[in-house]
């Protein structure tokens, strides 16, 4: 599964960050950062998921999150923190939130879920873009023209493939929250 994702674990409790990394490293490429500044130095476009503690000395997780979004990184961010959620989370740009203590299974499931949502968001965006093109061509061209055009036939095949992917992903989502989360990403 390491081909599928790159995770950055950010926590000032180095033993906990290392534990999270150990839990994930058999399935993911994992890097760790023990403070906000290191996290911002380490993050790259290769990172798919950031597991981010909120309460850290120096740059807080909230500030790191804001900077990640300001810099335009297209990664999923999961706050993994001992800070109980309050109304301040409404405006924050994270994808999910786990309150410590967190079990191995919870952490792995969360990384898998946000990754699935991310892949789903990209797939459904591609699907709707192609469906839109297909509908536009069908409204403007005669059936005979469409039947004889190879690129249109390829477009139809790609639409059918993506439709199957979207259906399979929706069927594989383990809960209503995964499904809602996927659409919130869009």
N, C-alpha and C positions, 0 to 999 in steps of 0.2 A: 504494500500500500504506500510505501515511501515515494513512489512515483506520483502519487495523488496529492501530496501536500507537504507544506513546509510550515512549521509552527514555531512561533517565538513566544517563550515563556518569560514574563516579566514579573518579578517579585523580589522585594528587598530581603525576604527571609530566604537566604541562599539554599539552605537545606530543603525547604519546601519547593523552591524552583527546580532544584536538581531532582527531587522526587517526582515532580510532575513530568520533567523531561524523561526520566527513566521509564515512567509508565507509558509514554508516547513513542519513545524512540524505536521500538520494534516495528511500528507501523508508519512512522512519519520521520522526515528530516526535522530535527529539533535544535534550536539555539536557545540559549538562556541569557538574560540580562538581569542584573541585580539592582538596578535603579533606572529612573526615567531617562537620564541622559544617555546611559548605555543602550537603552532600548531604542532611542531615536538614532543613535549611531549604527545600530545593528540592523534595523529594519531596512528592507529593500522591496523591490517589486516582486521578488520571488516568494515573499512571505504570504501565505494564504490565510492563516489564523494567528491572532495574537491573543494569548491568555494574559490578562493584565490585572494586577492588584491595584486597588484604588488608593490605599493609604500607604504612601512611601515617603521617606525623607527626601528633600530636594524637590524634584518635579513629581507631583502626585500622578496617580494613574489617570485622573480626570484631565490633567494638563497634557499628559502623553497622548491620550485619546484625541483630544482636540487638535494637537499638532499632527497626528497621523492623518486625520481627516483634512486638515488645512493643506497638508503636503500632497493630498490626492492619492494616497495609497489605496488600492482596491483590494483590501483584505477584510476578513471578518474579525471583529474584536469581541471577545467574551471577557467581561469583568469577572474575575475570580477573587473574591474579597470577603473579609470579615465585616465589611460595612453593610448593614441592613439597608435595603433599598428604601428611598424616600421619594417625595415628589420631584426632587432635583434630577432624577433619572429621566424624566419625560423629555427633556431637551438634549440629552446626551446621545451621541452617535454610535453607541455600541449595538451589537447584534444579539447578545444574550447576556445573562447575568447568573452567576453561581455564588451562593453564600457559603463560605468556609465554615466547617470543615467539608471537604469534598472527597468522595471516594474515587478509587481508580476507575470503576465502571462509569460513574457519573461524568468524570472528566473525558474519558474516551468517547462516550456516547455524545457528549456535547460537541466535541471537535468533529466527529463524524456528521452530526446533524447540521452544524453551521456550514460545513463543507458541501453537504448535499444541497442545502438551500442555495448556496452560491452557484453551484453547477446548474441547478434547476433554473435559477434566475437567468443565467446566460443562455441556456437552452430555450427557455420560453421566449426570451427577447428575440433570438434568432428565428424561432418559429413564427412569431407574429410579424416580423419584418418580411419573411418570405411569403406568408399567407397574404399579406397586404400587396406585395408585388404580383402574386398570382391573381388576386381578385382584380387588380387594376388592369392587367393584361386581358383577363377574361371579359372585362367590361368594354374594352377598346378594340379587341381583335375578333375576327370571325373565327368560328370553331375550326374551319378548314385550315386557317393560318396557324392556329395553335397546334393542331394535330401534326402538322408538317415541320414544326420548329423544334429542333433538338434541344436547344437551351431551355425552352419552356418545359419539355418533357423531363429534363434533368431537375428543373425547379419543382415540378410535381413530385418527383421521386424523393427529393430532399425534404419537402413538406411532409410527405408520408413517413419518412424516417424520423423526423423530429417529433411528429405527432405521437409515434410509438414511444420515443424516449420520454416525452412529457407524461404520457399515460403511465409508463412503467415507474417513473419517479414518484408520481402522485400515489400510485398503488403501494410503493415501498415506504412511504412516509409513515413513521410509527405512531404519530399522534396528530390530533387536530392542531396542536401548537406548531408542529413542524410545517404543516400545510399553510397555516396563517403566516408563519415566519417567512416562508418562501415568497408569498405574495407581498409581504411588507418590504422585502428586499427589492422588489420591482418598483 
